[in-house]
Amino acid sequence: MAISLVYMVAWMSSRFGWRIKQFAKVWPNDTTLIEYSLSQALPAWFDQIVFIVWNMTEWPFKEMFGDEYKWVPVKYAKQTFDPENRDRPWGTVDAVCSALDCIDWPFVVCNGDDIYGKNSFKILYDHLKNDPDELCTLGYILWNVIPEVWSTNRWIFTVEDWYVENINETIWIEKNKLWEFWLTLDDLCSMNIFGLNRETLESLNEILTNFKKEHEWDKRVECYLPVELTNIIKNNWVKMRIYSTPDQWFGVTNPDDEAIVKKQIEEYEKL
């Protein structure tokens, strides 16, 4: 059973000055964020890398990675949208479904501008290798993935016997006000990394088609992966096993985060 590694790297953020966040240099010898992530992921022996790109990221990624990276085949899926009718792409479900023609087997999908940890990819890889029909994901301790001072939005898991029941977005979370949201320090949080399979991808594609028809006049609405995976789970189409990862998560949102993440990685590598 082959396993693919899928990175969502299509969209460029205005908060990052319309630069490609995945190319932020976060490690010695000008190692980029995406290269560092791959250095954590590839020891799990993924059989294929798929980059989900957009017009502005397609050629930079192809120039950097070509058709093969460290002896692993690389493919590119292109997420598109009509700028005359849309202000932005259709969201993370649309991104993943853009890779429909590139994926024939189970896969791990994640953000390309996040660092998930040395063990995290292997946890999901091993699960899919042993049970490709059951979905899986990682839960990060909420306290470790929210800022010390500012508020943020996070997708919070509801879990029963280590299976996901719900993934619900909670907005404007602050560390010193978790109680206001009925949250605890140890709640598990999704950082948008999932182990999925071809059958689920086809189901998501059907959901996306209906979503676009229903919201065809809305220029900003997006189809979110956690929301639609929750709907699939609630309809008893699949089960999703959740693992609490021992790894730290780092992410880049603003230009100042580049130096912060570099420092965090330096500390992480000393452990």
C-alpha positions in Angstrom: 0.0 0.0 0.0 1.6 3.3 -1.2 1.0 6.5 0.9 1.1 10.0 -0.5 2.2 13.2 1.2 0.1 16.2 0.2 0.9 19.8 1.0 -1.5 22.7 0.5 0.7 25.6 -0.7 -1.6 27.4 -3.1 -2.7 30.6 -1.5 -0.4 33.6 -0.6 -1.3 35.7 2.4 -1.5 39.5 2.3 -0.4 39.4 6.0 2.9 38.0 4.8 3.3 40.6 2.2 2.2 38.3 -0.6 5.4 36.4 -0.3 5.5 32.6 -0.4 5.4 31.7 3.3 6.7 28.2 2.6 10.0 29.7 1.4 10.7 31.5 4.6 14.2 30.6 5.7 14.0 29.0 9.1 17.1 26.8 9.4 20.9 27.0 8.6 22.1 27.0 5.0 19.0 28.9 3.9 16.7 25.9 4.5 13.1 26.9 3.8 10.1 26.2 5.9 8.8 23.6 3.4 12.2 21.9 3.1 12.4 21.6 6.9 8.9 20.1 7.0 9.9 17.6 4.4 12.9 16.7 6.4 10.6 15.7 9.2 8.1 13.9 6.9 10.2 11.9 4.5 11.8 9.5 7.0 8.3 7.9 7.2 8.9 6.6 3.6 6.1 8.4 1.7 5.9 7.1 -1.8 4.9 10.4 -3.5 4.8 14.2 -2.7 1.9 16.3 -4.1 2.0 20.1 -3.9 -1.3 21.8 -4.3 -0.3 25.1 -6.0 -1.9 28.2 -7.5 -0.8 30.5 -10.4 1.6 32.4 -8.2 3.1 29.4 -6.4 3.2 26.9 -9.3 6.5 27.8 -11.0 8.4 28.7 -7.8 7.6 25.2 -6.4 8.4 23.5 -9.7 11.7 25.3 -10.0 12.6 24.3 -6.4 11.4 20.6 -6.4 11.1 19.5 -10.1 9.7 16.0 -10.6 11.6 14.4 -7.8 12.9 15.4 -4.3 15.3 13.2 -2.4 14.4 10.3 -4.7 10.6 10.7 -4.0 8.4 11.5 -7.1 6.7 14.9 -7.0 3.4 15.9 -8.6 1.6 19.2 -8.8 -2.1 19.8 -8.5 -3.4 23.3 -9.3 -6.2 25.0 -7.4 -8.0 27.6 -9.4 -10.8 30.1 -9.1 -12.5 32.7 -11.2 -11.4 36.1 -10.0 -14.4 37.7 -11.8 -16.8 35.8 -9.5 -14.6 35.1 -6.5 -12.5 37.1 -4.1 -10.5 34.0 -3.0 -10.3 30.3 -3.6 -13.1 28.0 -2.4 -11.2 26.8 0.7 -9.4 23.7 1.9 -11.8 21.2 0.6 -11.4 22.7 -2.8 -7.6 22.6 -2.4 -7.6 18.9 -1.5 -10.0 18.0 -4.2 -7.7 19.7 -6.7 -5.4 16.8 -6.2 -8.0 14.2 -7.2 -6.2 13.2 -10.4 -2.9 12.8 -8.5 -4.0 10.5 -5.7 -4.9 6.9 -6.0 -4.1 5.7 -2.5 -4.3 6.9 1.1 -2.5 10.2 1.9 -1.6 12.6 4.6 -2.6 16.2 3.8 -1.4 19.2 5.7 -0.5 22.9 5.5 2.7 23.8 3.8 3.4 26.7 6.2 3.3 24.7 9.4 5.8 22.6 11.2 4.2 19.5 12.7 7.1 17.7 14.3 9.5 14.7 13.8 7.0 12.0 15.0 3.7 13.4 13.7 4.0 12.3 10.0 5.1 8.8 11.0 2.1 8.4 13.4 -0.3 9.1 10.5 1.7 7.1 8.0 1.8 4.0 10.2 -1.9 4.3 10.8 -2.8 4.4 7.1 -0.3 1.6 6.3 -2.0 -0.6 8.8 -5.6 0.4 8.3 -6.1 2.4 5.1 -9.9 2.4 5.4 -9.9 4.3 8.7 -9.1 8.0 8.7 -6.8 9.6 11.2 -5.6 12.9 12.5 -3.4 14.5 15.2 -4.5 16.5 18.2 -2.2 19.1 19.6 -2.6 20.3 23.2 -4.5 23.6 22.9 -2.3 25.4 25.5 0.8 24.8 23.2 -0.7 26.2 20.0 -2.3 29.5 21.1 -0.3 32.8 21.5 0.8 34.0 24.9 -0.9 37.4 24.5 -3.1 37.7 21.4 -6.3 35.9 20.5 -6.6 33.4 17.8 -9.0 30.9 16.1 -8.6 27.2 16.6 -10.5 24.0 15.5 -11.3 22.1 18.7 -11.9 18.3 18.7 -14.7 16.5 20.5 -13.4 13.0 21.1 -14.9 9.8 22.4 -12.6 6.8 23.0 -9.9 8.3 20.8 -12.3 8.8 17.8 -13.3 12.2 16.5 -16.9 13.1 16.9 -16.7 16.8 16.0 -14.2 19.5 14.9 -15.6 22.9 15.8 -14.0 26.3 15.1 -13.7 28.5 18.2 -12.7 32.1 17.4 -10.9 34.8 19.5 -9.4 32.3 22.0 -7.2 33.8 24.6 -4.9 31.9 27.0 -6.2 33.6 30.1 -9.9 33.3 29.1 -10.2 29.6 28.1 -13.0 29.2 30.7 -15.2 31.6 28.7 -15.2 29.1 25.9 -15.7 26.1 28.1 -12.2 25.0 27.1 -9.4 23.5 29.2 -5.6 23.6 28.8 -5.5 19.9 27.6 -8.2 20.1 25.0 -7.0 18.7 21.6 -6.8 21.1 18.7 -6.6 20.4 15.0 -3.8 22.0 13.1 -5.1 20.9 9.7 -3.2 17.6 9.3 -5.3 14.5 8.3 -4.8 11.0 7.1 -7.4 10.4 4.4 -8.1 7.9 1.6 -9.3 7.9 -2.0 -12.9 7.1 -1.1 -13.1 10.0 1.3 -11.6 12.3 -1.3 -14.3 11.3 -3.8 -17.0 12.0 -1.1 -15.4 15.4 -0.4 -15.5 16.2 -4.1 -19.2 15.5 -4.3 -19.8 17.7 -1.3 -17.7 20.4 -2.9 -19.7 20.3 -6.1 -23.0 20.8 -4.2 -21.4 23.5 -2.0 -20.4 25.5 -5.0 -23.9 25.3 -6.5 -25.5 26.3 -3.3 -23.1 29.3 -2.8 -22.4 30.3 -6.4 -23.2 34.0 -5.7 -21.1 34.3 -2.6 -17.7 35.6 -3.4 -16.1 34.9 -0.1 -17.6 31.7 1.4 -15.2 28.8 1.8 -15.6 25.0 2.1 -13.6 24.0 5.1 -12.0 20.6 5.5 -12.7 20.2 9.3 -16.4 21.1 8.7 -17.0 18.6 5.9 -15.0 15.8 7.6 -17.2 16.3 10.7 -20.3 16.0 8.5 -18.9 12.8 6.9 -18.2 11.4 10.4 -21.6 12.3 11.7 -23.3 10.6 8.8 -21.4 7.4 9.8 -19.6 7.2 6.5 -16.2 6.9 8.2 -14.4 6.8 11.5 -11.4 9.0 12.3 -8.9 7.9 14.9 -7.1 10.7 16.7 -3.6 10.6 18.1 -2.2 13.0 20.6 1.2 14.0 19.3 4.2 14.6 21.5 5.6 17.1 19.0 5.6 20.8 19.0 3.8 22.8 16.3 5.2 26.0 14.8 3.4 28.1 12.2 4.1 31.2 10.1 1.4 33.8 9.7 3.1 37.3 9.8 6.5 38.4 8.5 7.8 38.7 12.1 7.0 35.0 12.6 9.9 34.0 10.3 12.5 34.9 13.0 10.3 33.6 15.8 9.9 30.2 14.1 13.6 30.0 13.3 14.4 30.5 17.0 11.7 27.9 18.0 13.2 25.4 15.7 16.7 26.0 17.1 15.4 25.2 20.5 13.4 22.2 19.3 16.4 20.7 17.6 18.3 20.8 21.0 15.8 18.5 22.6 
